[in-house]
């Protein structure tokens, strides 16, 4: 049994998973609760006490007893870099990564928490090989505020992982054996559009090759409508969602409706960021991207999938993080189960990380 805890910019989501050999993961409990404005800003905890209050509420309402959790990180202040190094024993490799990080990070190494992942091994010359490593560096103060909020709610962090890595698990895991399927001989891009942060990750057979996180999400459209129409945040959010639903359903809106232009502008910004990121990936890797998976609540923005497919000239599909999950028990829980598939990818993938 494991609990994945996704502390997003607008809401907290907790998912409890169980793993049974040879059968799908089972989702037994889940809960989502909105965060007060300003508690989390651009993916970073700004008010630990306010977040802790919401976490206590989530645990009480979901009936969660286990207090050990896996946490996610998603902020532009998390840096992910690729390195090519000689194949060394793990202890020596860690030292080599830290040494090279001093020249590659936009922050002093002593102010960062570092981790690394070997994603590929390849021969250089006879009897000599290299490893390709992804370095992950998070600013220490950001992680400390996250941990302060969680421990104040009497929870015990057992794993802190990137949201992007969690999404790779939940969106690529197969039903039977938990191993990610290969996407032919090429790579797949995952684009998760959240409230404040959009995560872009490229992987091959579940192994991450590239990760980028940008300040871009559904909240930007809400802020723009709030400014243009002089609305409260709640009114602007309602106006955005109403227009989005109407456009997705094919209902025509007044061409002068300010909401149409704001939503279309938001979609265009996401498309531009994804295209820029994939262009950069192609310059750095001799791997073809064959498909794009969309996730996150913002992935349902009107015409996003169709326009992204046209611009990238790649198939674009909506990912489902519950495709490898048995949700029957969750539906029988006292508070039921509301299938917010697009927003559960991080929490599900974090719980999977504890069950590996």
LOVOKOL-684593 format. One record per residue (C-alpha): residue number from 1; x, y, z. Coordinates in pm, 1 decimal. Example, Ala and Ser with C-alpha at 12.3 -4.5 7.8 and 13.67 -1.06 7.14 Angstrom:
BEGIN
[pt 1,[1230.0,-450.0,780.0]] [pt 2,[1367.0,-106.0,714.0]] 
//
This chain:
BEGIN
[pt 1,[0.0,0.0,0.0]] [pt 2,[130.8,347.4,-85.8]] [pt 3,[2.7,704.4,-92.1]] [pt 4,[98.6,955.3,-359.5]] [pt 5,[53.3,1319.2,-257.4]] [pt 6,[34.4,1582.9,-529.0]] [pt 7,[49.9,1936.3,-386.7]] [pt 8,[-36.5,2144.9,-691.3]] [pt 9,[-75.3,2518.9,-731.2]] [pt 10,[-452.1,2511.2,-688.1]] [pt 11,[-533.4,2181.2,-514.6]] [pt 12,[-404.1,1886.1,-314.3]] [pt 13,[-464.7,1532.7,-441.5]] [pt 14,[-395.9,1215.4,-244.8]] [pt 15,[-422.5,866.1,-396.2]] [pt 16,[-383.1,536.2,-209.7]] [pt 17,[-273.4,243.8,-428.4]] [pt 18,[-219.1,-124.9,-362.3]] [pt 19,[-23.0,-358.1,-587.0]] [pt 20,[-119.2,-719.9,-646.3]] [pt 21,[113.7,-944.5,-843.4]] [pt 22,[-5.1,-1012.5,-1196.4]] [pt 23,[-308.8,-786.2,-1155.8]] [pt 24,[-370.2,-411.7,-1200.7]] [pt 25,[-283.3,-158.6,-932.7]] [pt 26,[-584.4,-101.8,-710.1]] [pt 27,[-696.2,247.1,-610.9]] [pt 28,[-860.2,212.1,-271.1]] [pt 29,[-895.4,574.8,-156.9]] [pt 30,[-850.3,921.1,-298.2]] [pt 31,[-932.0,1280.0,-212.9]] [pt 32,[-890.3,1622.0,-369.5]] [pt 33,[-921.0,1955.7,-190.3]] [pt 34,[-870.8,2309.8,-311.8]] [pt 35,[-591.2,2521.2,-166.9]] [pt 36,[-644.6,2880.6,-54.3]] [pt 37,[-512.4,3140.7,-296.6]] [pt 38,[-143.1,3208.0,-244.0]] [pt 39,[-70.8,2891.3,-43.7]] [pt 40,[125.2,2745.9,-337.7]] [pt 41,[268.6,2978.8,-602.4]] [pt 42,[419.3,2852.6,-929.2]] [pt 43,[444.5,2501.1,-787.7]] [pt 44,[620.8,2610.5,-466.1]] [pt 45,[476.8,2610.0,-115.0]] [pt 46,[452.7,2972.2,-0.2]] [pt 47,[241.1,2921.1,314.3]] [pt 48,[328.6,2588.5,481.6]] [pt 49,[70.0,2626.4,759.3]] [pt 50,[-215.2,2680.8,512.5]] [pt 51,[-109.2,2376.1,311.4]] [pt 52,[-80.5,2167.4,630.8]] [pt 53,[-440.2,2259.1,723.6]] [pt 54,[-566.3,2131.0,387.6]] [pt 55,[-362.7,1811.4,421.9]] [pt 56,[-518.6,1739.0,761.9]] [pt 57,[-861.8,1787.6,604.5]] [pt 58,[-778.2,1552.8,316.8]] [pt 59,[-658.4,1275.5,551.4]] [pt 60,[-966.0,1306.3,771.4]] [pt 61,[-1218.2,1313.8,486.4]] [pt 62,[-1055.0,1032.0,288.4]] [pt 63,[-1015.0,811.3,595.8]] [pt 64,[-645.4,762.5,526.0]] [pt 65,[-458.0,588.8,807.9]] [pt 66,[-113.5,548.1,658.7]] [pt 67,[86.6,869.3,698.6]] [pt 68,[384.6,773.5,482.9]] [pt 69,[371.7,954.6,148.8]] [pt 70,[552.6,1014.0,-178.4]] [pt 71,[578.6,1381.3,-276.4]] [pt 72,[624.1,1552.5,-609.9]] [pt 73,[820.3,1858.4,-721.0]] [pt 74,[723.1,2079.1,-1014.2]] [pt 75,[878.0,2423.2,-1039.3]] [pt 76,[1085.8,2614.5,-1292.4]] [pt 77,[1341.7,2637.5,-1010.9]] [pt 78,[1404.6,2263.8,-1048.4]] [pt 79,[1683.1,2216.1,-1303.0]] [pt 80,[1721.8,1899.3,-1510.4]] [pt 81,[2041.2,1854.7,-1711.7]] [pt 82,[2180.7,1570.6,-1920.9]] [pt 83,[2541.9,1464.8,-1864.5]] [pt 84,[2765.2,1211.5,-2036.7]] [pt 85,[3024.5,1063.9,-1801.5]] [pt 86,[3256.9,762.7,-1788.5]] [pt 87,[3092.1,451.0,-1646.1]] [pt 88,[3203.9,457.3,-1282.5]] [pt 89,[3101.5,275.0,-964.3]] [pt 90,[2794.0,439.9,-812.2]] [pt 91,[2982.9,617.3,-532.4]] [pt 92,[3238.1,764.2,-771.9]] [pt 93,[2966.8,851.4,-1024.5]] [pt 94,[2785.2,1060.1,-762.2]] [pt 95,[3105.2,1257.0,-696.4]] [pt 96,[3158.9,1309.2,-1069.6]] [pt 97,[2801.3,1431.9,-1114.3]] [pt 98,[2839.4,1681.4,-830.1]] [pt 99,[3168.5,1808.7,-969.0]] [pt 100,[3025.9,1863.8,-1316.0]] [pt 101,[2708.5,2018.8,-1168.2]] [pt 102,[2914.4,2311.9,-1043.1]] [pt 103,[2959.6,2425.7,-1404.1]] [pt 104,[2607.3,2349.2,-1528.4]] [pt 105,[2367.2,2475.3,-1262.6]] [pt 106,[2218.3,2826.1,-1242.8]] [pt 107,[2258.0,2812.5,-863.4]] [pt 108,[2546.5,2742.6,-623.1]] [pt 109,[2576.1,2368.8,-560.4]] [pt 110,[2568.8,2424.1,-183.7]] [pt 111,[2221.7,2581.0,-216.9]] [pt 112,[2082.5,2283.4,-409.5]] [pt 113,[1967.8,1929.7,-339.3]] [pt 114,[2105.8,1701.9,-609.4]] [pt 115,[2000.3,1365.1,-745.0]] [pt 116,[2081.7,1178.4,-1062.8]] [pt 117,[1948.2,895.4,-1275.2]] [pt 118,[2138.1,681.1,-1524.4]] [pt 119,[1920.7,662.4,-1835.5]] [pt 120,[2157.7,498.5,-2084.0]] [pt 121,[2487.8,312.8,-2109.1]] [pt 122,[2683.1,304.9,-2434.2]] [pt 123,[3022.4,190.2,-2558.7]] [pt 124,[3281.0,451.3,-2653.7]] [pt 125,[3576.1,233.8,-2754.7]] [pt 126,[3665.9,-126.3,-2688.8]] [pt 127,[3647.6,-206.4,-2316.4]] [pt 128,[3537.0,147.2,-2234.1]] [pt 129,[3182.7,276.7,-2188.1]] [pt 130,[2999.8,591.1,-2084.5]] [pt 131,[2675.3,658.2,-1902.0]] [pt 132,[2416.4,919.7,-1986.4]] [pt 133,[2285.6,1075.7,-1667.8]] [pt 134,[1997.0,1308.6,-1588.6]] [pt 135,[2096.2,1548.4,-1311.5]] [pt 136,[1810.0,1689.8,-1102.8]] [pt 137,[1881.3,1994.4,-886.2]] [pt 138,[1622.0,2160.1,-662.6]] [pt 139,[1680.7,2475.7,-462.7]] [pt 140,[1708.2,2375.3,-99.6]] [pt 141,[1471.9,2638.7,43.8]] [pt 142,[1191.7,2528.3,-189.2]] [pt 143,[1217.2,2165.5,-77.6]] [pt 144,[1238.9,2266.4,287.9]] [pt 145,[908.3,2459.6,266.9]] [pt 146,[740.0,2158.9,104.4]] [pt 147,[866.0,1927.8,378.1]] [pt 148,[765.2,2178.1,647.9]] [pt 149,[403.9,2173.2,525.1]] [pt 150,[392.0,1794.1,508.3]] [pt 151,[553.3,1726.4,845.0]] [pt 152,[331.7,1990.5,1011.4]] [pt 153,[37.1,1773.0,903.3]] [pt 154,[204.6,1473.8,1077.2]] [pt 155,[289.5,1304.4,747.2]] [pt 156,[616.1,1120.6,677.0]] [pt 157,[780.1,1178.7,337.3]] [pt 158,[943.4,858.5,211.7]] [pt 159,[1006.6,975.4,-145.0]] [pt 160,[1046.0,1315.3,-311.2]] [pt 161,[1030.3,1283.9,-688.1]] [pt 162,[976.2,1501.7,-992.8]] [pt 163,[616.3,1532.0,-1107.3]] [pt 164,[742.7,1457.5,-1457.2]] [pt 165,[886.8,1120.4,-1351.5]] [pt 166,[560.8,1034.9,-1172.8]] [pt 167,[367.6,1113.0,-1491.9]] [pt 168,[591.2,877.7,-1689.7]] [pt 169,[495.5,594.9,-1453.0]] [pt 170,[122.0,655.4,-1449.9]] [pt 171,[84.0,718.1,-1821.8]] [pt 172,[314.5,445.2,-1957.6]] [pt 173,[277.3,153.5,-1714.0]] [pt 174,[121.6,-160.7,-1860.9]] [pt 175,[-161.9,-349.0,-1696.5]] [pt 176,[19.6,-673.0,-1627.5]] [pt 177,[381.0,-638.1,-1524.4]] [pt 178,[430.9,-271.2,-1443.1]] [pt 179,[699.2,-227.6,-1709.6]] [pt 180,[657.9,63.7,-1953.8]] [pt 181,[589.3,-32.4,-2313.9]] [pt 182,[825.4,77.3,-2588.9]] [pt 183,[706.3,335.3,-2841.0]] [pt 184,[852.8,160.9,-3146.0]] [pt 185,[1217.6,268.1,-3181.2]] [pt 186,[1151.2,632.4,-3104.5]] [pt 187,[1040.2,851.6,-2817.4]] [pt 188,[715.9,985.9,-2678.6]] [pt 189,[650.2,1331.4,-2533.8]] [pt 190,[420.4,1384.7,-2239.0]] [pt 191,[271.7,1731.7,-2190.6]] [pt 192,[92.5,1794.1,-1861.7]] [pt 193,[-91.3,2127.9,-1843.3]] [pt 194,[-163.8,2220.3,-1482.8]] [pt 195,[-299.0,2528.5,-1310.7]] [pt 196,[33.9,2714.7,-1299.8]] [pt 197,[304.3,2479.7,-1433.6]] [pt 198,[324.3,2287.8,-1760.1]] [pt 199,[551.0,1983.1,-1752.2]] [pt 200,[708.5,1853.8,-2073.8]] [pt 201,[889.5,1519.1,-2060.5]] [pt 202,[1029.1,1306.8,-2340.8]] [pt 203,[1095.8,939.0,-2276.8]] [pt 204,[1188.9,622.7,-2458.0]] [pt 205,[1037.7,302.0,-2317.6]] [pt 206,[979.7,478.3,-1984.8]] [pt 207,[1334.7,614.5,-1953.0]] [pt 208,[1332.9,995.6,-1932.0]] [pt 209,[1548.6,1175.5,-2186.2]] [pt 210,[1437.9,1536.4,-2139.9]] [pt 211,[1235.3,1731.5,-1881.1]] [pt 212,[1125.8,2093.7,-1885.3]] [pt 213,[889.6,2283.9,-1653.9]] [pt 214,[751.5,2626.4,-1744.7]] [pt 215,[530.8,2884.2,-1573.1]] [pt 216,[225.7,2827.7,-1789.1]] [pt 217,[-117.6,2688.0,-1709.0]] [pt 218,[-489.4,2740.7,-1679.3]] [pt 219,[-458.2,3005.9,-1408.3]] [pt 220,[-303.4,3248.2,-1660.1]] [pt 221,[-631.4,3260.5,-1852.4]] [pt 222,[-824.6,3316.5,-1529.2]] [pt 223,[-596.9,3608.9,-1436.3]] [pt 224,[-636.2,3760.1,-1781.6]] [pt 225,[-1016.7,3739.5,-1765.1]] [pt 226,[-1008.5,3880.9,-1414.5]] [pt 227,[-817.5,4182.3,-1545.8]] [pt 228,[-1010.7,4237.1,-1868.9]] [pt 229,[-1361.6,4181.5,-1732.8]] [pt 230,[-1293.4,4323.2,-1383.5]] [pt 231,[-1416.2,4006.8,-1212.3]] [pt 232,[-1329.5,3834.9,-887.1]] [pt 233,[-1107.0,3527.4,-913.7]] [pt 234,[-1405.4,3296.6,-860.3]] [pt 235,[-1612.4,3477.4,-1124.4]] [pt 236,[-1326.2,3471.9,-1375.2]] [pt 237,[-1266.3,3099.9,-1317.5]] [pt 238,[-1636.4,3028.4,-1369.8]] [pt 239,[-1640.7,3238.5,-1688.2]] [pt 240,[-1334.7,3055.5,-1821.9]] [pt 241,[-1474.8,2708.6,-1754.6]] [pt 242,[-1815.7,2795.2,-1902.1]] [pt 243,[-1659.5,2925.0,-2223.0]] [pt 244,[-1420.0,2629.5,-2243.4]] [pt 245,[-1704.9,2379.6,-2210.8]] [pt 246,[-1910.3,2561.9,-2474.1]] [pt 247,[-1620.4,2572.3,-2721.9]] [pt 248,[-1532.7,2206.7,-2660.0]] [pt 249,[-1895.4,2112.9,-2728.5]] [pt 250,[-1888.1,2303.3,-3057.9]] [pt 251,[-2132.5,2573.4,-2947.2]] [pt 252,[-2071.0,2908.1,-3113.3]] [pt 253,[-1988.0,3204.4,-2894.0]] [pt 254,[-2013.6,3571.2,-2982.7]] [pt 255,[-1697.4,3665.6,-3177.7]] [pt 256,[-1671.0,3969.8,-2950.4]] [pt 257,[-1669.9,3750.2,-2638.2]] [pt 258,[-1340.8,3829.4,-2462.6]] [pt 259,[-1323.4,3474.7,-2329.8]] [pt 260,[-1270.7,3328.7,-2676.3]] [pt 261,[-959.8,3534.5,-2743.3]] [pt 262,[-814.7,3465.2,-2398.2]] [pt 263,[-863.4,3089.0,-2427.5]] [pt 264,[-724.0,3076.5,-2780.1]] [pt 265,[-422.7,3280.1,-2669.6]] [pt 266,[-359.3,3038.9,-2382.6]] [pt 267,[-372.6,2740.8,-2616.8]] [pt 268,[-129.1,2910.3,-2854.5]] [pt 269,[121.1,2971.6,-2572.3]] [pt 270,[114.4,2604.2,-2476.1]] [pt 271,[166.5,2503.0,-2839.2]] [pt 272,[461.4,2743.0,-2873.6]] [pt 273,[628.6,2609.5,-2558.8]] [pt 274,[585.4,2247.6,-2664.1]] [pt 275,[717.8,2313.8,-3013.9]] [pt 276,[1017.6,2503.5,-2876.1]] [pt 277,[1092.8,2223.8,-2626.1]] [pt 278,[1072.8,1947.8,-2887.6]] [pt 279,[1290.0,2146.4,-3127.9]] [pt 280,[1552.7,2176.0,-2853.4]] [pt 281,[1523.0,1802.8,-2777.5]] [pt 282,[1578.2,1711.5,-3142.1]] [pt 283,[1892.9,1924.2,-3159.9]] [pt 284,[2036.9,1740.7,-2859.7]] [pt 285,[1922.4,1383.5,-2932.3]] [pt 286,[1929.7,1159.4,-3235.3]] [pt 287,[1589.3,1016.3,-3145.3]] [pt 288,[1263.7,1070.2,-3329.5]] [pt 289,[955.9,1175.2,-3129.0]] [pt 290,[666.7,962.4,-3254.1]] [pt 291,[371.7,1067.8,-3038.7]] [pt 292,[251.0,1324.2,-2782.6]] [pt 293,[37.1,1239.6,-2480.3]] [pt 294,[-159.8,1518.9,-2310.1]] [pt 295,[-252.5,1515.4,-1943.2]] [pt 296,[-353.7,1756.4,-1670.0]] [pt 297,[-680.9,1941.9,-1635.8]] [pt 298,[-561.1,2207.5,-1878.4]] [pt 299,[-517.6,1945.8,-2150.5]] [pt 300,[-891.5,1971.2,-2219.1]] [pt 301,[-858.9,2333.1,-2333.1]] [pt 302,[-1063.2,2385.8,-2652.4]] [pt 303,[-888.1,2257.9,-2965.9]] [pt 304,[-553.1,2210.8,-2790.4]] [pt 305,[-504.4,1850.9,-2906.8]] [pt 306,[-610.6,1920.5,-3266.7]] [pt 307,[-401.0,2235.5,-3302.6]] [pt 308,[-97.0,2075.7,-3140.5]] [pt 309,[-126.7,1778.4,-3376.9]] [pt 310,[-141.6,2010.1,-3678.2]] [pt 311,[158.5,2219.4,-3571.7]] [pt 312,[381.6,1927.9,-3467.2]] [pt 313,[265.4,1694.2,-3743.6]] [pt 314,[253.0,1416.8,-3484.5]] [pt 315,[-33.7,1212.0,-3340.4]] [pt 316,[-158.9,1373.0,-3017.7]] [pt 317,[-367.6,1171.3,-2773.3]] [pt 318,[-518.0,1228.1,-2429.9]] [pt 319,[-334.8,1016.3,-2173.9]] [pt 320,[-524.3,831.9,-1902.4]] [pt 321,[-330.3,770.4,-1576.9]] [pt 322,[-602.1,528.9,-1463.5]] [pt 323,[-560.6,292.2,-1759.1]] [pt 324,[-362.0,47.1,-1543.0]] [pt 325,[-569.0,102.9,-1228.0]] [pt 326,[-859.5,-93.4,-1081.0]] [pt 327,[-1093.2,170.8,-933.6]] [pt 328,[-1379.2,-61.7,-827.6]] [pt 329,[-1297.4,-38.7,-454.6]] [pt 330,[-1265.6,339.8,-470.7]] [pt 331,[-1613.9,361.2,-618.2]] [pt 332,[-1747.5,170.0,-317.4]] [pt 333,[-1582.1,408.9,-67.4]] [pt 334,[-1813.0,632.7,140.2]] [pt 335,[-1726.6,945.8,-56.4]] [pt 336,[-1737.6,763.5,-391.0]] [pt 337,[-1499.2,814.1,-677.1]] [pt 338,[-1506.3,1101.8,-921.5]] [pt 339,[-1297.9,1012.7,-1223.9]] [pt 340,[-1089.3,1327.6,-1263.7]] [pt 341,[-844.5,1127.5,-1473.2]] [pt 342,[-657.2,1419.0,-1623.3]] [pt 343,[-557.0,1559.7,-1284.7]] [pt 344,[-459.4,1234.9,-1106.9]] [pt 345,[-150.2,1146.2,-1308.3]] [pt 346,[106.3,1287.0,-1065.5]] [pt 347,[-50.8,1141.6,-749.5]] [pt 348,[-95.2,798.4,-909.8]] [pt 349,[262.5,795.5,-1041.2]] [pt 350,[405.1,899.7,-704.6]] [pt 351,[226.7,611.9,-531.2]] [pt 352,[360.3,376.6,-799.4]] [pt 353,[708.6,501.8,-714.6]] [pt 354,[673.6,371.5,-357.8]] [pt 355,[543.0,36.2,-482.2]] [pt 356,[830.7,-34.1,-722.8]] 
//
